[in-house]
Amino acid sequence: MTRVALIGGGLTGLSAAYYLERDYPGVEIDLFEADKELGGRIRTDTTHNVVIEGGPDSFLATKPDLVELCEEVGLGPHLMGTNPRVRGAYIFWKNRYFPIPDGIQTGVPTKAKPIFTSPLLSVAGKLALLKDFVAMTKGREDEDQSLGHFLRRHFGNQIVDRLAAPMLSGIFAGDVDQMSLKATFPHLLAAEQEARSVYLGSKRRKAPPPSPFAQRYHSIFLTVDRGLQQIIRKIAENLHQTRIMLSHPVQRVTPKPGGQWALSTSSGVQIYDALVITTPSYVTARLLPFLSSEAQDILANIPYADLAVIGAAYDPADVPVKTDKTGFLVPRGSGLRMTAVTWVSSKWHYPYTEPLFVLRAFYGRYGENILQQNDDQLIQLFRQELEKSMHITADPRYLRVFRIPQGLPQYLVGHLERMARIRQELKRFPHLFVAGAFEDGVGMADRVKQARETVQQMGQELNLSPTEVPFETST
Ligand SMILES: Cc1cc2nc3c(=O)[nH]c(=O)nc-3n(C[C@H](O)[C@H](O)[C@H](O)COP(=O)(O)OP(=O)(O)OC[C@H]3O[C@@H](n4cnc5c(N)ncnc54)[C@H](O)[C@@H]3O)c2cc1C
């Protein structure tokens, strides 16, 4: 019988286990997780009858793999979209809330009037939109550049710093002036290549066909009614051939003759026919010391942003501002250290929760050392900044700090080239598969897609026979 080891029990590793069982039922699977629980970055706290997410709070319905997986494991009836009555977010700048101007698509204006009438921008900031029409030089298609450099060339600093950067950098907790354009928002480069003007190229861009899942659940962003950790629980419940070993950090893997692999943990050494490693890149680098020094260096040096998320529940009477959007984004230079606040109770209508006002504040960007602050300092900062931004002075009914060291990988300029070099190096090692958020997207849906494709590739490489009987899930 073929034996496969999966290293890492976050969404990528667990989905890989699910697809392996579903598509190749004869395989024996061991899943090793360093932590005492599964889920990795996905953490939900429901202890006080409110849903507080410590990591992601939603995923895209437009990318089908994760929605399909949720439906397969029986979570279909529990999927829910954002509150339809609440659209968009504010920008909090110099102590005021500004609505994001209409027509901004992935951080880029596609309508001129809302930009020219937005009080968020000065006259010079607005006029900089015209730069886009006279930006006669196109970026070279073959060379990467920073997202910030690209956008500043087209739209000037104000539109970038006050609008595009807070909208685009949030996904990675990144710095637009260091993020790779090609690895993060390549369609903006495509818009420039096509029309020179990114405004016109984005405007002309055909809307993608309507997503059947977004239509089914009436929303582009989805979550689960008791929080995203339900996805982790449900996938785990549906694994019947996988031995899950918690608190089992893998220490080392070593290639053996014939394409087999030795895997060492504190419980000893075991031999497998194939490995799937889904750990963050700095762990993956340690696990694979036999890679070329170049590949080792690349993996070990992918930077990550340290993050903190503070979730808090308030008596609604203690919240004096109008919370009629999903929350607010905070540009750098606004005088606050928080990067965004989600008004959870406005964005989602979680059933089964106490009628409290829940919010989440995000701290940490690439290059900042937010986790140098201990929990008490973070709470103090949060309360001061909440008073400044939302005039909340009351004590929260419940508050929780989530510390996330090395929370999100950074796709810096040249990222795709570096990943290509790693892929090339990995080809030398049969039956070794490496996946993870440092490549192919940090979003939850990207993680599941990569897990499915990795398992498919493994099936082909190992000549595994696909399932002939329908796979039964316990829903
Ligand atoms: C604050 C925050 C907010 C986010 N918001 C969103 C969002 O709203 N929507 C969205 O789509 N995505 C979001 N993301 C991104 C998304 O959550 C992650 O990209 C995704 O969950 C990563 O899954 P993963 O399994 O690849 O990695 P991880 O979740 O990092 O899992 C890797 C696992 O490997 C384990 N491990 C490490 N070392 C070892 C070892 N030696 N042996 C065995 N196991 C080991 C770890 O303990 C961990 O469980 C967010 C991320 C963060 C941090």
The ligand as a MOL file (V3000), in Angstrom:
LIG
                    3D

  0  0  0     0  0            999 V3000
M  V30 BEGIN CTAB
M  V30 COUNTS 53 58 0 0 0
M  V30 BEGIN ATOM
M  V30 1 C -4.7440 37.6780 10.1760 0
M  V30 2 C -4.9870 36.9350 8.8850 0
M  V30 3 C -6.1240 37.2290 8.1520 0
M  V30 4 C -6.3770 36.5510 6.9690 0
M  V30 5 N -7.5270 36.8280 6.2910 0
M  V30 6 C -7.8620 36.1020 5.2160 0
M  V30 7 C -9.1550 36.2320 4.6470 0
M  V30 8 O -10.0180 36.9800 5.1360 0
M  V30 9 N -9.4560 35.4550 3.5600 0
M  V30 10 C -8.5660 34.5560 3.0380 0
M  V30 11 O -8.9050 33.8900 2.0590 0
M  V30 12 N -7.3390 34.3740 3.5990 0
M  V30 13 C -6.9730 35.1190 4.6730 0
M  V30 14 N -5.7650 34.8980 5.2920 0
M  V30 15 C -4.8130 33.9450 4.6970 0
M  V30 16 C -5.1380 32.4920 5.0460 0
M  V30 17 O -5.6670 32.3940 6.3330 0
M  V30 18 C -3.8640 31.6350 4.9780 0
M  V30 19 O -3.1410 31.8660 3.7940 0
M  V30 20 C -4.1680 30.1430 5.0370 0
M  V30 21 O -5.0090 29.8510 6.1430 0
M  V30 22 C -2.8470 29.3860 5.1130 0
M  V30 23 O -3.0940 28.0020 5.1910 0
M  V30 24 P -1.8910 26.9590 5.0970 0
M  V30 25 O -2.4180 25.6330 5.4650 0
M  V30 26 O -1.2160 27.0770 3.7950 0
M  V30 27 O -0.8160 27.4680 6.1520 0
M  V30 28 P -0.9090 27.5040 7.7850 0
M  V30 29 O -2.2950 27.8490 8.1820 0
M  V30 30 O 0.2000 28.3730 8.1750 0
M  V30 31 O -0.6320 25.9920 8.1650 0
M  V30 32 C 0.6500 25.4480 8.2370 0
M  V30 33 C 0.6580 24.4470 9.3710 0
M  V30 34 O 1.9390 23.8320 9.4520 0
M  V30 35 C 2.2070 23.5710 10.8220 0
M  V30 36 N 3.6340 23.3450 11.0120 0
M  V30 37 C 4.6390 24.2540 11.0690 0
M  V30 38 N 5.8180 23.6230 11.2530 0
M  V30 39 C 5.5760 22.2900 11.2950 0
M  V30 40 C 6.3990 21.1310 11.4390 0
M  V30 41 N 7.7260 21.2150 11.5820 0
M  V30 42 N 5.7960 19.9130 11.4380 0
M  V30 43 C 4.4500 19.8000 11.2930 0
M  V30 44 N 3.6250 20.8800 11.1630 0
M  V30 45 C 4.1870 22.0990 11.1470 0
M  V30 46 C 1.6920 24.8320 11.5080 0
M  V30 47 O 1.4960 24.6270 12.8940 0
M  V30 48 C 0.3980 25.0800 10.7460 0
M  V30 49 O -0.7050 24.4610 11.3490 0
M  V30 50 C -5.4750 35.5640 6.4880 0
M  V30 51 C -4.3200 35.2610 7.2360 0
M  V30 52 C -4.0750 35.9300 8.4220 0
M  V30 53 C -2.8540 35.5790 9.2250 0
M  V30 END ATOM
M  V30 BEGIN BOND
M  V30 1 1 1 2
M  V30 2 1 2 3
M  V30 3 2 2 52
M  V30 4 2 3 4
M  V30 5 1 4 5
M  V30 6 1 4 50
M  V30 7 2 5 6
M  V30 8 1 6 7
M  V30 9 1 6 13
M  V30 10 2 7 8
M  V30 11 1 7 9
M  V30 12 1 9 10
M  V30 13 2 10 11
M  V30 14 1 10 12
M  V30 15 2 12 13
M  V30 16 1 13 14
M  V30 17 1 14 15
M  V30 18 1 14 50
M  V30 19 1 15 16
M  V30 20 1 16 17
M  V30 21 1 16 18
M  V30 22 1 18 19
M  V30 23 1 18 20
M  V30 24 1 20 21
M  V30 25 1 20 22
M  V30 26 1 22 23
M  V30 27 1 23 24
M  V30 28 2 24 25
M  V30 29 1 24 26
M  V30 30 1 24 27
M  V30 31 1 27 28
M  V30 32 2 28 29
M  V30 33 1 28 30
M  V30 34 1 28 31
M  V30 35 1 31 32
M  V30 36 1 32 33
M  V30 37 1 33 34
M  V30 38 1 33 48
M  V30 39 1 34 35
M  V30 40 1 35 36
M  V30 41 1 35 46
M  V30 42 1 36 37
M  V30 43 1 36 45
M  V30 44 2 37 38
M  V30 45 1 38 39
M  V30 46 1 39 40
M  V30 47 2 39 45
M  V30 48 1 40 41
M  V30 49 2 40 42
M  V30 50 1 42 43
M  V30 51 2 43 44
M  V30 52 1 44 45
M  V30 53 1 46 47
M  V30 54 1 46 48
M  V30 55 1 48 49
M  V30 56 2 50 51
M  V30 57 1 51 52
M  V30 58 1 52 53
M  V30 END BOND
M  V30 END CTAB
M  END
